[in-house]
């Protein structure tokens, strides 16, 4: 990718997962807060912009075709990927993490006094945001995107969407992404960056590991939607003719 210094973090991340891994290493937000220049993102996190830029260039150079280029793939494939990989991950991991959290919170508060105060509430907030969010995407937004893409590929006009424009559900999804991001920040703060105390049992360690993996997956999940799927879908809709 050319001119990294002039691109936003989201634009760089959209080019390759190799860039995403660099951003995760340095704690740079490439999903909800990714619409800012690299230098600004580094300044906010106290990172050396030249060092990050150099590592990004090396990562992009060393794996130019290693990842699926979602910026060019059919949108239906990206929708399928998000449902199978990221929605599948959430449906599998959210209940499993809940089970560990319930056990750890009960036992550690009994044995050691106040432990992970506020974590059950923050995690409940995250689940309440994500679970209906996935259903709305799978039942409303993604089918509409697939339908518009099919109409465009077959060179035929389409009827108007019942919700007017893709911009309406997209706006709602982005707002819910912001809410999920806020809940993730609360969880990271409460857990002291997923710290594991010396006396922690296996379940406690599994809880912190699960929360950390959940955060990583959600960051990538939201990035694929906010920075690739939604802008491409909106652009496609604008170019597609609509029947009266």
FIPAVEX-818286 format. One line per 5 residues: number of its first residue (from 1); their letters; for each residue x, y, z of N, C-alpha, C, O. Coordinates in Angstrom, 2 decimals. Layout:
N
NUM) A) X Y Z X Y Z X Y Z X Y Z; ...
//
This chain:
244
1) XXXXX) 0.85 -1.20 0.00 0.00 0.00 0.00 0.88 1.25 0.00 1.82 1.35 0.79; 0.58 2.20 -0.89 1.37 3.42 -0.98 0.87 4.50 -0.02 -0.30 4.52 0.36; 1.79 5.39 0.35 1.44 6.59 1.11 0.73 6.25 2.44 -0.36 6.77 2.71; 1.32 5.42 3.23 0.75 5.06 4.52 0.55 6.30 5.39 -0.44 6.40 6.11; 1.49 7.22 5.31 1.40 8.39 6.19 0.20 9.27 5.87 -0.22 10.06 6.72
6) XXXXX) -0.37 9.15 4.68 -1.52 9.96 4.29 -2.85 9.23 4.44 -3.91 9.82 4.24; -2.80 7.95 4.81 -4.02 7.14 4.92 -4.50 7.09 6.37 -3.72 7.30 7.30; -5.79 6.82 6.53 -6.31 6.61 7.88 -5.95 5.20 8.34 -5.59 4.34 7.53; -6.04 4.99 9.63 -5.76 3.67 10.19 -6.72 2.64 9.59 -6.31 1.52 9.26; -7.99 3.02 9.44 -8.98 2.09 8.87 -8.63 1.72 7.44 -8.78 0.56 7.05
11) XXXXX) -8.18 2.68 6.65 -7.82 2.41 5.26 -6.63 1.46 5.18 -6.59 0.58 4.31; -5.67 1.64 6.07 -4.51 0.75 6.07 -4.93 -0.66 6.49 -4.51 -1.65 5.88; -5.77 -0.74 7.52 -6.23 -2.05 7.99 -7.04 -2.77 6.94 -6.98 -3.99 6.84; -7.81 -2.01 6.14 -8.64 -2.62 5.10 -7.79 -3.29 4.03 -8.27 -4.16 3.30; -6.53 -2.88 3.92 -5.67 -3.42 2.88 -5.19 -4.83 3.19 -4.99 -5.64 2.29
16) XXXXX) -4.99 -5.13 4.48 -4.42 -6.44 4.83 -4.54 -6.72 6.32 -4.46 -5.81 7.14; -4.75 -8.01 6.64 -4.75 -8.40 8.05 -3.36 -8.28 8.66 -3.23 -8.23 9.88; -2.33 -8.24 7.83 -0.98 -8.04 8.36 -0.91 -6.69 9.07 -0.26 -6.57 10.12; -1.57 -5.69 8.51 -1.61 -4.37 9.15 -2.41 -4.42 10.43 -2.05 -3.77 11.42; -3.50 -5.17 10.43 -4.33 -5.32 11.63 -3.49 -5.85 12.79 -3.61 -5.38 13.92
21) XXXXX) -2.66 -6.83 12.52 -1.84 -7.43 13.58 -0.86 -6.40 14.16 -0.59 -6.41 15.36; -0.33 -5.53 13.32 0.57 -4.48 13.80 -0.20 -3.51 14.69 0.28 -3.11 15.75; -1.40 -3.12 14.26 -2.21 -2.20 15.07 -2.55 -2.82 16.42 -2.53 -2.13 17.44; -2.87 -4.11 16.43 -3.17 -4.78 17.70 -1.95 -4.81 18.61 -2.07 -4.64 19.82; -0.79 -5.02 18.03 0.45 -5.04 18.82 0.67 -3.72 19.55 1.10 -3.70 20.70
26) XXXXX) 0.37 -2.60 18.87 0.61 -1.28 19.44 -0.63 -0.68 20.11 -0.59 0.45 20.57; -1.73 -1.44 20.15 -2.94 -0.97 20.81 -3.64 0.15 20.08 -4.30 0.98 20.71; -3.51 0.21 18.76 -4.13 1.26 17.96 -5.51 0.81 17.49 -5.68 -0.29 16.98; -6.50 1.67 17.68 -7.89 1.35 17.32 -8.06 1.49 15.81 -7.93 2.58 15.26; -8.34 0.36 15.14 -8.51 0.39 13.69 -9.96 0.14 13.28 -10.26 0.11 12.08
31) XXXXX) -10.86 -0.05 14.24 -12.27 -0.29 13.87 -13.11 0.94 14.15 -13.24 1.80 13.27; -13.69 1.06 15.35 -14.59 2.19 15.63 -13.87 3.54 15.55 -14.46 4.51 15.08; -12.63 3.60 15.99 -11.88 4.85 15.99 -10.83 4.91 14.90 -9.85 5.64 15.03; -11.04 4.15 13.83 -10.01 4.03 12.81 -9.97 5.14 11.77 -9.07 5.16 10.93; -10.92 6.06 11.79 -10.98 7.08 10.75 -10.14 8.30 11.11 -10.62 9.43 11.14
36) XXXXX) -8.88 8.04 11.39 -7.94 9.11 11.72 -6.58 8.75 11.11 -6.28 7.57 10.92; -5.75 9.75 10.82 -4.42 9.46 10.26 -3.57 8.64 11.22 -3.75 8.70 12.44; -2.66 7.88 10.67 -1.78 7.04 11.48 -1.04 7.85 12.53 -0.94 7.43 13.68; -0.53 9.01 12.15 0.24 9.83 13.10 -0.62 10.24 14.29 -0.14 10.24 15.43; -1.88 10.60 14.04 -2.77 11.01 15.14 -3.06 9.83 16.06 -3.08 9.99 17.28
41) XXXXX) -3.29 8.65 15.47 -3.58 7.46 16.28 -2.38 7.10 17.15 -2.54 6.72 18.31; -1.18 7.23 16.60 0.04 6.93 17.36 0.23 7.94 18.49 0.62 7.57 19.60; -0.03 9.21 18.19 0.13 10.26 19.20 -0.80 10.01 20.38 -0.40 10.17 21.54; -2.04 9.63 20.09 -3.01 9.38 21.16 -2.55 8.26 22.08 -2.76 8.32 23.29; -1.93 7.24 21.51 -1.50 6.08 22.30 -0.05 6.19 22.78 0.45 5.27 23.44
46) XXXXX) 0.61 7.30 22.47 1.99 7.47 22.91 2.97 6.56 22.20 3.99 6.19 22.76; 2.66 6.21 20.95 3.52 5.34 20.17 4.35 6.17 19.18 3.93 7.25 18.76; 5.52 5.64 18.82 6.38 6.30 17.85 5.84 6.04 16.44 5.87 4.91 15.97; 5.36 7.08 15.79 4.72 6.92 14.48 5.68 6.36 13.44 5.29 5.55 12.61; 6.93 6.78 13.47 7.91 6.29 12.50 8.17 4.80 12.69 8.30 4.06 11.73
51) XXXXX) 8.23 4.39 13.94 8.46 2.97 14.24 7.28 2.12 13.77 7.47 1.06 13.17; 6.06 2.59 14.04 4.87 1.86 13.61 4.80 1.82 12.09 4.49 0.78 11.51; 5.07 2.95 11.44 5.03 3.03 9.98 6.03 2.05 9.36 5.71 1.36 8.40; 7.23 1.99 9.92 8.25 1.08 9.41 7.81 -0.38 9.54 8.01 -1.18 8.63; 7.19 -0.72 10.68 6.73 -2.09 10.88 5.56 -2.42 9.96 5.45 -3.54 9.46
56) XXXXX) 4.69 -1.45 9.75 3.57 -1.65 8.83 4.07 -1.92 7.41 3.60 -2.84 6.75; 5.01 -1.12 6.96 5.54 -1.30 5.62 6.17 -2.67 5.46 6.02 -3.31 4.41; 6.88 -3.13 6.49 7.50 -4.45 6.43 6.44 -5.54 6.40 6.56 -6.52 5.65; 5.39 -5.38 7.20 4.33 -6.39 7.25 3.60 -6.47 5.91 3.32 -7.57 5.43; 3.30 -5.33 5.33 2.60 -5.30 4.04 3.48 -5.83 2.92 3.00 -6.48 1.99
61) XXXXX) 4.77 -5.55 3.00 5.70 -6.01 1.97 5.90 -7.52 2.04 6.02 -8.19 1.01; 5.95 -8.05 3.26 6.23 -9.48 3.43 5.03 -10.37 3.16 5.20 -11.56 2.87; 3.81 -9.83 3.25 2.63 -10.66 3.01 1.62 -9.92 2.15 0.49 -9.67 2.59; 2.00 -9.55 0.92 1.12 -8.73 0.09 -0.14 -9.44 -0.36 -1.14 -8.78 -0.63; -0.13 -10.77 -0.44 -1.31 -11.50 -0.92 -1.72 -12.60 0.04 -2.42 -13.53 -0.35
66) XXXXX) -1.29 -12.51 1.30 -1.55 -13.59 2.25 -3.00 -13.65 2.70 -3.49 -14.71 3.08; -3.67 -12.52 2.66 -5.03 -12.46 3.20 -6.04 -12.22 2.08 -5.71 -11.68 1.03; -7.27 -12.64 2.32 -8.34 -12.39 1.36 -8.55 -10.89 1.23 -8.68 -10.19 2.23; -8.59 -10.40 0.01 -8.78 -8.97 -0.23 -10.27 -8.66 -0.21 -10.93 -8.68 -1.25; -10.80 -8.36 0.98 -12.23 -8.10 1.11 -12.64 -6.79 0.46 -13.83 -6.54 0.28
71) XXXXX) -11.68 -5.95 0.12 -12.03 -4.70 -0.55 -12.41 -4.94 -2.00 -12.93 -4.03 -2.66; -12.16 -6.15 -2.52 -12.48 -6.45 -3.91 -13.38 -7.68 -4.06 -13.95 -7.89 -5.14; -13.53 -8.47 -3.02 -14.36 -9.68 -3.09 -15.83 -9.32 -3.21 -16.24 -8.25 -2.77; -16.65 -10.21 -3.80 -18.10 -9.97 -3.82 -18.61 -9.75 -2.40 -18.17 -10.41 -1.46; -19.55 -8.82 -2.25 -20.05 -8.50 -0.91 -20.76 -9.68 -0.27 -20.73 -9.83 0.95
76) XXXXX) -21.41 -10.52 -1.07 -22.08 -11.70 -0.50 -21.07 -12.62 0.16 -21.38 -13.26 1.17; -19.86 -12.69 -0.40 -18.82 -13.52 0.22 -18.37 -12.95 1.56 -18.13 -13.69 2.51; -18.28 -11.63 1.62 -17.90 -10.99 2.88 -19.00 -11.18 3.91 -18.72 -11.44 5.08; -20.27 -11.06 3.50 -21.39 -11.30 4.42 -21.34 -12.74 4.93 -21.51 -12.98 6.12; -21.11 -13.68 4.02 -21.03 -15.10 4.41 -19.89 -15.32 5.39 -20.04 -16.06 6.37
81) XXXXX) -18.76 -14.67 5.13 -17.59 -14.81 6.01 -17.89 -14.27 7.40 -17.57 -14.92 8.40; -18.49 -13.11 7.47 -18.81 -12.51 8.77 -19.77 -13.40 9.55 -19.58 -13.61 10.75; -20.79 -13.92 8.88 -21.75 -14.79 9.56 -21.09 -16.07 10.05 -21.27 -16.47 11.20; -20.33 -16.72 9.17 -19.75 -18.02 9.52 -18.64 -17.89 10.56 -18.58 -18.67 11.51; -17.77 -16.92 10.36 -16.58 -16.81 11.23 -16.86 -15.99 12.48 -16.67 -16.48 13.59
86) XXXXX) -17.31 -14.76 12.31 -17.43 -13.86 13.46 -18.73 -14.05 14.24 -18.72 -14.06 15.47; -19.85 -14.19 13.54 -21.09 -14.48 14.25 -21.02 -15.87 14.88 -21.50 -16.09 15.99; -20.41 -16.79 14.15 -20.24 -18.14 14.71 -19.40 -18.12 15.97 -19.72 -18.80 16.95; -18.33 -17.34 15.95 -17.47 -17.20 17.14 -18.27 -16.65 18.32 -18.17 -17.18 19.42; -19.05 -15.60 18.09 -19.81 -15.00 19.17 -20.85 -15.95 19.75 -21.01 -16.04 20.97
91) XXXXX) -21.54 -16.66 18.89 -22.57 -17.58 19.39 -21.96 -18.73 20.18 -22.60 -19.29 21.07; -20.75 -19.08 19.85 -20.06 -20.15 20.59 -19.42 -19.64 21.88 -19.50 -20.29 22.91; -18.79 -18.47 21.81 -17.97 -18.01 22.93 -18.73 -17.19 23.97 -18.39 -17.24 25.15; -19.73 -16.43 23.57 -20.44 -15.61 24.54 -21.03 -16.43 25.69 -20.84 -16.06 26.84; -21.73 -17.54 25.43 -22.25 -18.36 26.55 -21.13 -19.02 27.35 -21.24 -19.15 28.57
96) XXXXX) -20.06 -19.44 26.67 -18.96 -20.11 27.37 -18.27 -19.14 28.34 -17.95 -19.51 29.47; -18.03 -17.91 27.88 -17.42 -16.91 28.75 -18.34 -16.58 29.91 -17.89 -16.37 31.03; -19.64 -16.52 29.64 -20.62 -16.24 30.70 -20.54 -17.27 31.81 -20.60 -16.93 32.99; -20.42 -18.53 31.44 -20.32 -19.61 32.43 -19.09 -19.44 33.31 -19.16 -19.58 34.53; -17.95 -19.12 32.68 -16.72 -18.91 33.45 -16.85 -17.69 34.36 -16.44 -17.71 35.51
101) XXXXX) -17.42 -16.63 33.81 -17.57 -15.39 34.58 -18.44 -15.62 35.81 -18.09 -15.17 36.90; -19.57 -16.31 35.66 -20.46 -16.56 36.79 -19.74 -17.32 37.90 -19.89 -17.00 39.08; -18.96 -18.31 37.51 -18.24 -19.13 38.50 -17.15 -18.32 39.19 -17.04 -18.34 40.42; -16.34 -17.63 38.41 -15.23 -16.87 38.98 -15.74 -15.75 39.88 -15.22 -15.55 40.98; -16.74 -15.03 39.42 -17.25 -13.91 40.20 -17.81 -14.37 41.54 -17.58 -13.72 42.57
106) XXXXX) -18.54 -15.47 41.54 -19.14 -15.99 42.78 -18.06 -16.46 43.75 -18.07 -16.08 44.93; -17.15 -17.26 43.28 -16.15 -17.87 44.17 -15.13 -16.86 44.66 -14.79 -16.85 45.85; -14.62 -16.01 43.78 -13.56 -15.09 44.17 -14.06 -13.97 45.07 -13.33 -13.50 45.94; -15.29 -13.56 44.88 -15.85 -12.57 45.80 -16.07 -13.16 47.19 -15.94 -12.45 48.19; -16.38 -14.44 47.26 -16.55 -15.11 48.55 -15.22 -15.30 49.26 -15.12 -15.12 50.47
111) XXXXX) -14.19 -15.68 48.50 -12.90 -16.02 49.10 -12.01 -14.81 49.36 -11.32 -14.76 50.38; -12.01 -13.84 48.44 -11.02 -12.77 48.50 -11.60 -11.37 48.65 -10.86 -10.39 48.65; -12.91 -11.27 48.76 -13.53 -9.95 48.82 -13.80 -9.42 47.42 -13.70 -10.16 46.45; -14.15 -8.13 47.31 -14.53 -7.57 46.01 -13.54 -7.90 44.90 -12.36 -7.54 44.97; -14.02 -8.58 43.88 -13.19 -9.01 42.75 -13.95 -8.75 41.45 -15.12 -9.12 41.32
116) XXXXX) -13.27 -8.12 40.48 -13.85 -7.86 39.17 -15.20 -7.12 39.28 -16.16 -7.42 38.58; -15.22 -6.15 40.19 -16.45 -5.39 40.42 -16.92 -4.70 39.14 -16.16 -3.98 38.50; -18.17 -4.92 38.78 -18.74 -4.31 37.60 -18.62 -5.15 36.34 -19.23 -4.82 35.32; -17.84 -6.22 36.38 -17.64 -7.03 35.19 -18.92 -7.73 34.73 -19.20 -7.74 33.53; -19.71 -8.32 35.63 -20.96 -8.95 35.16 -21.86 -7.97 34.43 -22.48 -8.32 33.43
121) XXXXX) -21.95 -6.74 34.93 -22.81 -5.74 34.31 -22.26 -5.32 32.94 -23.02 -5.18 31.98; -20.95 -5.11 32.86 -20.35 -4.71 31.59 -20.48 -5.81 30.55 -20.73 -5.55 29.37; -20.31 -7.05 30.99 -20.42 -8.17 30.05 -21.86 -8.35 29.60 -22.12 -8.65 28.44; -22.81 -8.18 30.52 -24.22 -8.26 30.16 -24.57 -7.18 29.14 -25.34 -7.42 28.21; -24.02 -6.00 29.32 -24.23 -4.89 28.39 -23.74 -5.26 26.99 -24.39 -4.96 25.99
126) XXXXX) -22.57 -5.91 26.94 -22.01 -6.33 25.66 -22.89 -7.37 24.99 -23.17 -7.25 23.79; -23.33 -8.38 25.73 -24.18 -9.42 25.16 -25.52 -8.85 24.68 -26.02 -9.23 23.62; -26.09 -7.97 25.47 -27.38 -7.38 25.10 -27.28 -6.55 23.83 -28.27 -6.36 23.12; -26.08 -6.05 23.54 -25.86 -5.29 22.31 -25.63 -6.23 21.13 -26.16 -6.01 20.04; -24.84 -7.28 21.34 -24.38 -8.11 20.23 -25.41 -9.13 19.76 -25.54 -9.34 18.55
131) XXXXX) -26.12 -9.75 20.66 -26.97 -10.87 20.24 -28.12 -10.44 19.33 -28.32 -11.07 18.29; -28.88 -9.40 19.66 -29.89 -8.94 18.69 -29.27 -8.28 17.47 -29.84 -8.30 16.38; -28.09 -7.70 17.65 -27.37 -7.07 16.54 -27.10 -8.09 15.44 -27.31 -7.79 14.26; -26.63 -9.27 15.80 -26.35 -10.30 14.81 -27.61 -10.72 14.07 -27.58 -10.90 12.85; -28.70 -10.85 14.79 -29.96 -11.25 14.15 -30.42 -10.22 13.13 -30.89 -10.57 12.05
136) XXXXX) -30.29 -8.93 13.48 -30.71 -7.88 12.56 -29.85 -7.87 11.29 -30.34 -7.64 10.19; -28.58 -8.13 11.47 -27.71 -8.19 10.29 -28.09 -9.37 9.40 -28.18 -9.24 8.18; -28.30 -10.53 10.02 -28.56 -11.74 9.25 -29.95 -11.76 8.61 -30.14 -12.38 7.56; -30.91 -11.10 9.23 -32.29 -11.15 8.74 -32.68 -9.94 7.89 -33.61 -10.02 7.09; -31.97 -8.82 8.06 -32.37 -7.59 7.36 -31.25 -7.04 6.47 -31.41 -6.98 5.25
141) XXXXX) -30.14 -6.65 7.07 -29.11 -5.93 6.31 -28.39 -6.81 5.29 -28.30 -6.45 4.12; -27.86 -7.94 5.73 -27.09 -8.78 4.82 -27.92 -9.30 3.65 -27.44 -9.29 2.52; -29.17 -9.77 3.87 -29.98 -10.18 2.72 -30.21 -9.05 1.72 -30.22 -9.28 0.52; -30.38 -7.82 2.23 -30.58 -6.68 1.34 -29.32 -6.41 0.51 -29.41 -6.11 -0.68; -28.17 -6.52 1.14 -26.91 -6.32 0.41 -26.75 -7.38 -0.67 -26.39 -7.05 -1.80
146) XXXXX) -27.02 -8.63 -0.34 -26.91 -9.71 -1.33 -27.88 -9.48 -2.49 -27.54 -9.72 -3.65; -29.07 -9.02 -2.17 -30.11 -8.81 -3.18 -29.71 -7.70 -4.15 -29.86 -7.85 -5.36; -29.21 -6.59 -3.62 -28.78 -5.48 -4.47 -27.62 -5.91 -5.35 -27.57 -5.57 -6.53; -26.67 -6.65 -4.78 -25.53 -7.10 -5.55 -25.96 -8.03 -6.69 -25.46 -7.93 -7.81; -26.89 -8.93 -6.40 -27.40 -9.84 -7.43 -28.09 -9.06 -8.55 -27.90 -9.37 -9.72
151) XXXXX) -28.88 -8.05 -8.19 -29.56 -7.22 -9.19 -28.55 -6.50 -10.07 -28.74 -6.39 -11.28; -27.48 -6.01 -9.46 -26.46 -5.30 -10.22 -25.74 -6.25 -11.18 -25.48 -5.89 -12.33; -25.42 -7.45 -10.71 -24.69 -8.40 -11.54 -25.53 -8.90 -12.71 -24.99 -9.24 -13.77; -26.83 -8.95 -12.53 -27.72 -9.42 -13.60 -28.29 -8.26 -14.42 -29.15 -8.47 -15.28; -27.82 -7.06 -14.16 -28.18 -5.86 -14.92 -29.69 -5.63 -14.95 -30.27 -5.36 -16.00
156) XXXXX) -30.29 -5.74 -13.80 -31.72 -5.46 -13.72 -31.99 -4.50 -12.57 -31.28 -4.49 -11.57; -33.04 -3.68 -12.73 -33.39 -2.75 -11.64 -33.99 -3.53 -10.48 -34.35 -4.70 -10.62; -34.09 -2.89 -9.36 -34.63 -3.54 -8.17 -35.74 -2.68 -7.57 -35.79 -1.47 -7.78; -36.61 -3.32 -6.82 -37.65 -2.58 -6.10 -37.02 -1.84 -4.91 -35.92 -2.18 -4.47; -37.71 -0.85 -4.42 -37.21 -0.10 -3.27 -37.22 -0.98 -2.02 -38.09 -1.83 -1.84
161) XXXXX) -36.24 -0.75 -1.17 -36.17 -1.49 0.08 -37.25 -1.02 1.03 -37.63 0.15 1.02; -37.76 -1.93 1.85 -38.84 -1.57 2.75 -38.39 -0.56 3.80 -39.22 0.15 4.37; -37.07 -0.48 4.06 -36.56 0.49 5.04 -35.93 1.70 4.36 -35.18 2.45 4.98; -36.24 1.88 3.07 -35.79 3.07 2.36 -34.44 2.92 1.72 -34.34 2.79 0.50; -33.39 2.94 2.51 -32.03 2.88 2.00 -31.17 2.04 2.94 -31.47 1.93 4.13
166) XXXXX) -30.10 1.46 2.42 -29.15 0.73 3.26 -28.57 1.64 4.34 -28.15 1.17 5.40; -28.54 2.94 4.07 -27.97 3.88 5.05 -28.68 3.80 6.39 -28.07 4.06 7.43; -29.96 3.46 6.39 -30.71 3.43 7.65 -30.26 2.29 8.56 -29.89 2.55 9.70; -30.28 1.02 8.11 -29.77 -0.03 9.00 -28.27 0.08 9.26 -27.79 -0.27 10.33; -27.53 0.56 8.26 -26.09 0.72 8.47 -25.82 1.71 9.60 -24.95 1.47 10.45
171) XXXXX) -26.55 2.81 9.62 -26.38 3.79 10.70 -26.66 3.15 12.06 -25.94 3.39 13.02; -27.70 2.33 12.13 -28.03 1.66 13.39 -26.95 0.67 13.79 -26.58 0.58 14.96; -26.43 -0.09 12.81 -25.38 -1.06 13.10 -24.11 -0.38 13.60 -23.46 -0.87 14.52; -23.76 0.75 12.99 -22.56 1.46 13.42 -22.72 2.02 14.83 -21.77 2.01 15.61; -23.92 2.49 15.17 -24.17 2.98 16.53 -24.04 1.83 17.54 -23.49 2.01 18.62
176) XXXXX) -24.54 0.66 17.18 -24.43 -0.50 18.06 -22.98 -0.96 18.17 -22.57 -1.44 19.23; -22.21 -0.82 17.11 -20.78 -1.11 17.18 -20.09 -0.20 18.19 -19.25 -0.64 18.97; -20.46 1.08 18.16 -19.88 2.03 19.12 -20.22 1.62 20.56 -19.37 1.69 21.45; -21.46 1.19 20.77 -21.86 0.75 22.11 -21.09 -0.48 22.54 -20.68 -0.59 23.70; -20.88 -1.41 21.61 -20.11 -2.61 21.93 -18.66 -2.23 22.24 -18.05 -2.79 23.15
181) XXXXX) -18.13 -1.27 21.49 -16.76 -0.82 21.76 -16.63 -0.20 23.13 -15.62 -0.39 23.80; -17.63 0.54 23.56 -17.62 1.13 24.90 -17.64 0.05 25.97 -16.93 0.14 26.97; -18.45 -0.98 25.76 -18.52 -2.08 26.72 -17.18 -2.82 26.78 -16.75 -3.23 27.86; -16.53 -2.99 25.64 -15.21 -3.65 25.62 -14.19 -2.84 26.40 -13.36 -3.41 27.11; -14.24 -1.52 26.28 -13.32 -0.67 27.03 -13.55 -0.81 28.53 -12.60 -0.84 29.31
186) XXXXX) -14.82 -0.90 28.94 -15.13 -1.10 30.36 -14.56 -2.42 30.85 -13.97 -2.49 31.93; -14.73 -3.47 30.05 -14.24 -4.79 30.44 -12.73 -4.79 30.58 -12.19 -5.35 31.53; -12.04 -4.17 29.63 -10.58 -4.11 29.71 -10.13 -3.34 30.96 -9.16 -3.73 31.61; -10.83 -2.26 31.29 -10.46 -1.46 32.47 -10.71 -2.24 33.75 -9.87 -2.26 34.65; -11.86 -2.89 33.85 -12.21 -3.65 35.05 -11.23 -4.79 35.29 -10.87 -5.09 36.43
191) XXXXX) -10.80 -5.43 34.21 -9.90 -6.59 34.33 -8.43 -6.19 34.36 -7.55 -7.05 34.40; -8.17 -4.88 34.35 -6.79 -4.38 34.34 -6.04 -5.00 33.16 -4.98 -5.61 33.34; -6.60 -4.83 31.96 -6.02 -5.35 30.72 -5.90 -6.88 30.76 -4.89 -7.44 30.34; -6.94 -7.52 31.28 -7.03 -8.99 31.34 -5.90 -9.60 32.18 -5.37 -10.67 31.86; -5.56 -8.90 33.23 -4.49 -9.37 34.13 -4.92 -10.64 34.87 -6.08 -10.79 35.24
196) XXXXX) -3.95 -11.54 35.06 -4.21 -12.78 35.79 -3.38 -12.78 37.08 -2.16 -12.83 37.01; -4.03 -12.71 38.25 -3.28 -12.71 39.52 -2.59 -14.05 39.76 -2.96 -15.07 39.18; -1.59 -14.03 40.61 -0.81 -15.24 40.87 -1.65 -16.37 41.43 -1.37 -17.54 41.17; -2.68 -16.04 42.22 -3.48 -17.08 42.86 -4.63 -17.56 41.97 -5.47 -18.34 42.42; -4.67 -17.10 40.72 -5.80 -17.42 39.85 -5.85 -18.90 39.50 -4.83 -19.54 39.26
201) XXXXX) -7.07 -19.42 39.47 -7.28 -20.82 39.09 -7.38 -20.94 37.57 -7.30 -19.94 36.85; -7.55 -22.15 37.10 -7.63 -22.39 35.66 -8.84 -21.67 35.04 -8.74 -21.13 33.94; -9.96 -21.67 35.76 -11.15 -21.03 35.23 -10.96 -19.52 35.09 -11.41 -18.92 34.11; -10.31 -18.91 36.07 -10.02 -17.48 36.02 -9.14 -17.17 34.81 -9.38 -16.22 34.06; -8.11 -18.00 34.64 -7.21 -17.79 33.50 -7.96 -17.95 32.18 -7.74 -17.20 31.23
206) XXXXX) -8.83 -18.94 32.12 -9.62 -19.16 30.91 -10.57 -18.00 30.65 -10.82 -17.64 29.50; -11.10 -17.41 31.72 -11.98 -16.25 31.58 -11.23 -15.08 30.97 -11.72 -14.46 30.03; -10.03 -14.77 31.48 -9.26 -13.65 30.95 -8.83 -13.91 29.51 -8.85 -13.01 28.68; -8.43 -15.14 29.24 -8.04 -15.50 27.88 -9.22 -15.37 26.92 -9.08 -14.86 25.81; -10.39 -15.82 27.37 -11.58 -15.74 26.54 -11.99 -14.30 26.26 -12.38 -13.97 25.13
211) XXXXX) -11.91 -13.44 27.28 -12.26 -12.03 27.09 -11.28 -11.34 26.14 -11.67 -10.51 25.32; -10.01 -11.70 26.26 -9.01 -11.12 25.37 -9.26 -11.53 23.92 -9.19 -10.69 23.02; -9.54 -12.81 23.70 -9.82 -13.28 22.35 -11.12 -12.68 21.81 -11.22 -12.39 20.62; -12.09 -12.49 22.69 -13.35 -11.86 22.29 -13.09 -10.44 21.79 -13.64 -10.03 20.77; -12.28 -9.71 22.50 -11.97 -8.34 22.10 -11.29 -8.32 20.74 -11.65 -7.51 19.88
216) XXXXX) -10.30 -9.19 20.53 -9.59 -9.23 19.26 -10.52 -9.56 18.10 -10.48 -8.93 17.05; -11.38 -10.56 18.31 -12.29 -10.96 17.25 -13.29 -9.86 16.93 -13.61 -9.61 15.77; -13.79 -9.20 17.97 -14.76 -8.13 17.75 -14.13 -6.93 17.04 -14.77 -6.31 16.19; -12.90 -6.62 17.38 -12.23 -5.53 16.69 -12.15 -5.81 15.19 -12.43 -4.93 14.37; -11.76 -7.03 14.83 -11.66 -7.39 13.42 -13.04 -7.45 12.78 -13.22 -6.99 11.65
221) XXXXX) -14.00 -8.00 13.48 -15.39 -8.10 13.02 -15.94 -6.72 12.69 -16.48 -6.50 11.60; -15.81 -5.79 13.63 -16.33 -4.44 13.43 -15.58 -3.72 12.32 -16.17 -2.97 11.54; -14.28 -3.94 12.24 -13.49 -3.35 11.17 -13.99 -3.80 9.79 -14.14 -2.97 8.89; -14.24 -5.08 9.62 -14.71 -5.59 8.33 -16.03 -4.96 7.93 -16.28 -4.72 6.75; -16.89 -4.69 8.91 -18.18 -4.10 8.61 -18.09 -2.59 8.43 -18.49 -2.06 7.39
226) XXXXX) -17.56 -1.89 9.42 -17.52 -0.42 9.37 -16.68 0.12 8.21 -17.06 1.08 7.55; -15.53 -0.51 7.98 -14.55 0.07 7.07 -14.53 -0.57 5.68 -13.92 -0.02 4.77; -15.19 -1.71 5.51 -15.18 -2.36 4.20 -16.59 -2.64 3.71 -17.00 -2.12 2.67; -17.35 -3.47 4.44 -18.67 -3.89 3.97 -19.63 -2.71 3.81 -20.22 -2.52 2.75; -19.78 -1.92 4.86 -20.78 -0.84 4.82 -20.46 0.22 3.76 -21.36 0.58 3.00
231) XXXXX) -19.23 0.73 3.67 -18.96 1.72 2.62 -19.15 1.16 1.21 -19.69 1.84 0.34; -18.72 -0.07 0.99 -18.88 -0.67 -0.34 -20.36 -0.89 -0.67 -20.78 -0.65 -1.80; -21.13 -1.34 0.32 -22.55 -1.57 0.09 -23.28 -0.26 -0.22 -24.14 -0.23 -1.10; -22.95 0.80 0.48 -23.57 2.09 0.24 -23.23 2.61 -1.15 -24.09 3.16 -1.85; -21.98 2.43 -1.55 -21.56 2.86 -2.89 -22.28 2.06 -3.96 -22.70 2.61 -4.98
236) XXXXX) -22.41 0.76 -3.74 -23.11 -0.10 -4.70 -24.57 0.31 -4.84 -25.10 0.38 -5.95; -25.22 0.59 -3.71 -26.63 0.98 -3.75 -26.82 2.26 -4.55 -27.77 2.38 -5.32; -25.92 3.21 -4.37 -26.03 4.49 -5.08 -25.95 4.30 -6.59 -26.59 5.02 -7.35; -25.14 3.31 -7.02 -24.94 3.08 -8.45 -26.02 2.23 -9.08 -26.08 2.11 -10.30; -26.89 1.61 -8.25 -27.88 0.67 -8.76 -29.22 1.37 -9.07 -29.73 2.13 -8.25
241) XXXX) -29.77 1.10 -10.24 -31.05 1.70 -10.62 -32.18 1.07 -9.81 -32.14 -0.10 -9.46; -33.19 1.89 -9.53 -34.34 1.44 -8.75 -35.60 1.60 -9.59 -35.79 2.62 -10.25; -36.47 0.59 -9.55 -37.73 0.69 -10.27 -38.66 1.65 -9.56 -38.52 1.89 -8.36; -39.58 2.19 -10.27 -40.54 3.15 -9.70 -41.49 2.46 -8.75 -42.36 3.11 -8.17
//
